[in-house]
């Protein structure tokens, strides 16, 4: 094999490697873009979920306060009934 043939083979290998790296870089950029899009969607869903959770917690707190008020009223009525019975 002559030097010219070796140089030709090296040139071909270099070009093939360059093309492979360009393809790999392009694939990696596409994957990064898809990942970023998924993250954006996930962030939006998490924001909605947080808002719903805050609303739910507020509702539970209000219901708890109402139940506590009803419990206090029932206990007060029970005490009155006990006093009336005795």
C-alpha positions as CSV (number, residue, x, y, z in Angstrom):
1,X,0.0,0.0,0.0
2,X,1.4,3.3,-1.1
3,X,1.5,6.5,1.0
4,X,-1.1,8.0,-1.4
5,X,-3.4,5.0,-0.7
6,X,-2.9,5.3,3.0
7,X,-3.7,9.0,2.9
8,X,-6.8,8.3,0.8
9,X,-8.0,5.8,3.4
10,X,-7.3,8.1,6.3
11,X,-9.1,10.9,4.5
12,X,-12.1,8.6,3.9
13,X,-12.1,7.5,7.6
14,X,-11.8,11.2,8.7
15,X,-14.8,12.1,6.6
16,X,-16.8,9.2,7.9
17,X,-16.0,10.2,11.5
18,X,-16.9,13.8,10.8
19,X,-20.2,12.8,9.3
20,X,-20.9,10.5,12.3
21,X,-20.1,13.3,14.8
22,X,-22.3,15.7,12.9
23,X,-25.2,13.1,12.9
24,X,-24.6,12.4,16.6
25,X,-24.6,16.1,17.4
26,X,-27.9,16.7,15.5
27,X,-29.6,13.7,17.2
28,X,-28.4,15.0,20.6
29,X,-29.8,18.5,19.9
30,X,-33.1,17.1,18.8
31,X,-33.3,15.0,22.0
32,X,-32.4,18.0,24.1
33,X,-35.2,20.0,22.4
34,X,-37.7,17.2,23.1
35,X,-36.6,17.0,26.7
36,X,-37.0,20.7,27.1
37,X,-40.5,20.6,25.7
38,X,-41.4,17.8,28.0
39,X,-40.0,19.7,31.0
40,X,-42.1,22.8,30.0
41,X,-45.2,20.7,29.9
42,X,-44.4,19.1,33.2
43,X,-43.8,22.5,34.8
44,X,-47.2,23.7,33.5
45,X,-48.9,20.6,34.9
46,X,-47.2,21.0,38.3
47,X,-48.2,24.6,38.5
48,X,-51.9,23.6,37.9
49,X,-51.6,20.8,40.4
50,X,-50.1,23.2,43.0
51,X,-53.0,25.6,42.5
52,X,-55.6,22.8,42.8
53,X,-53.9,21.5,45.9
54,X,-53.9,25.0,47.5
55,X,-57.6,25.3,46.7
56,X,-58.2,21.8,48.2
57,X,-56.3,22.6,51.4
58,X,-58.3,25.8,51.8
59,X,-61.5,23.9,51.3
60,X,-60.5,21.3,53.9
61,X,-59.6,24.0,56.4
62,X,-63.0,25.6,55.9
63,X,-64.8,22.3,56.3
64,X,-62.8,21.5,59.4
65,X,-63.7,24.9,60.9
66,X,-67.4,24.2,60.2
67,X,-67.3,20.7,61.7
68,X,-65.6,22.1,64.8
69,X,-68.3,24.7,65.1
70,X,-71.1,22.1,64.7
71,X,-69.3,19.9,67.2
72,X,-69.2,22.8,69.7
73,X,-72.9,23.5,69.2
74,X,-73.9,19.9,69.6
75,X,-71.8,19.6,72.8
76,X,-73.5,22.8,74.1
77,X,-76.9,21.4,73.4
78,X,-76.0,18.1,75.1
79,X,-75.0,20.0,78.2
80,X,-78.3,22.0,78.2
81,X,-80.2,18.8,77.8
82,X,-78.3,17.1,80.6
83,X,-79.1,20.1,82.9
84,X,-82.7,20.1,81.9
85,X,-82.9,16.3,82.7
86,X,-81.5,16.7,86.1
